[in-house]
Amino acid sequence: MSARRLPATVTVCVYGSATLLTLTALVWTLWHGVAEGGTALAFGGLIAVGELARWGAGSSDREPAPLGAAGALAYALLGEAGGQPTHHGVPQVIAVVVAAVLVGAVPHVALGKGPALDHVARRVLTVGFAAVCFQPLYNAGKLEQWVGQGPAFAAVIVALLVLTALCDAVLAAAMAHARTLPHGLKGRGGTPMPFGPILRDELRAMIGIGSAVCASGAVMALAVAVAGLWALPVFSLPLLLTQLSFRRYAAVRTTYRQTITSLARSTEIAGYTPQGHARRVAALSRAVGRDLGLCEADLDVLEYAALMHDIGQLSLLDAVPAGATAALPDAEQRRIALLGGAVVRQTGVNGDVAVVVERQADPYREQPLTARIVRAANAYDEMARGEGPGGPLNALEQLRLGTGRDYQPEVVEALARVLARGGHSLPPAG
């Protein structure tokens, strides 16, 4: 199978599997009826509330509806309700989850912010996986025969949730990997973004919100088994409040990013740097940092520092031609960098961003990795601009020649891999 067809194949497999499971579950449930309708309604309502309170619609959101995800997993791993055995099977679990997600998505769709298809497909597949692992064994009495009803049973629930979360991370990484393939195949002979860094990023994210979802799902399933459905509001309320808090945090973070982007454009508006230079350097820097395995927090610092790396030029009486600071003497580069760091500190931005800005002109062996990345990305964008079709290639060659003193070899090679994938536009000529 050619690499060109791989993205479509991955998407078709994921969406097709989720659609097939959904249709089969709905038909089976309609034909056989709903078992324990009150329990199904309670969990369906919980999932719908979680979807109503979700904070994002983009595919980049790790888990926009953690309460809905926890409720869905709890229902998939529910064996008893108030001490009475349940009899719902895998098809009913999937049918209830899909119906609840659709009900919770109605207001968002009306506002033009419907859920991303990736998230819906992953929710169906991961919940189906958990239910397949648990429901047949529990309904057949095998789990009770093997582990009983004590702590070992709780350990099995937790283990299944962890395994489900790992499967979800692999699935999310595979879909993200597939999305990078079309950008690398536009006539440049590029290669897709490596699967490893994407999976590592997904696993890191799982430690945060993923662990909260798994823990909440396990607690809900075990609590309902003992205390009945009244346990649902008691144990879901903390996660709902946390979800609403994260929603507000996400809005603040978006505003914060927009403010930094607007501040970074001041050098372009004043004529010190070319249009789009800061955004290109930021995009390249973040891509290189991701290729090198930086965590999400470091990637944010890297992006903000790259956006504001030229802010120190506002203190110059005469603008540097084309804003090309990489060609200036070392002492002048350091002076501009220190002035930029001072400006960043006065804006109240994270102090780590200021450190990267003020140290980007230091010898690379004395710089933190984030500063080395910004320095290389900035130099590439400056050298590649305005040199015709051969500009990017010549710029990359100049960076490689400068690895002895100015640029870290590993950073330059990571930049080369990012450019080979073709996911970033080249600087316009002139």
Secondary structure by P-SEA (a helix, b strand, c coil): ccccaaaaaaaaaaaaaaaaaaaaaaaaaaaccccaaaaaaaaaaaaaaaaaaccccccccccccaaaaaaaaaaaaccccccccccccaaaaaaaaaaaaaaaaaaaaaacccccaaaaaaaaaaaaaaaaacaaaaaaccccccccccaaaaaaaaaaaaaaaaaaaaaaaaaaaaaaccccccccccccccaaaaaaaaaaaaaaaaaaaaaaaaaaaaaaaccccccccccaaaaaaaaaaaaaaaaaaaaaaaaaaaaaaccccccccccaaaaaaaaaaaaaaaaacccaaaaaaaaaaaaacccccccccccccccccccccaaaaaaaaaaaaaaaaaacccaaaaaaaaacccccccccaaaaaaaaaaaaaaaacccccaaaaaaaaaaaaaccccccaaaaaaaaaaaaaccccccccc
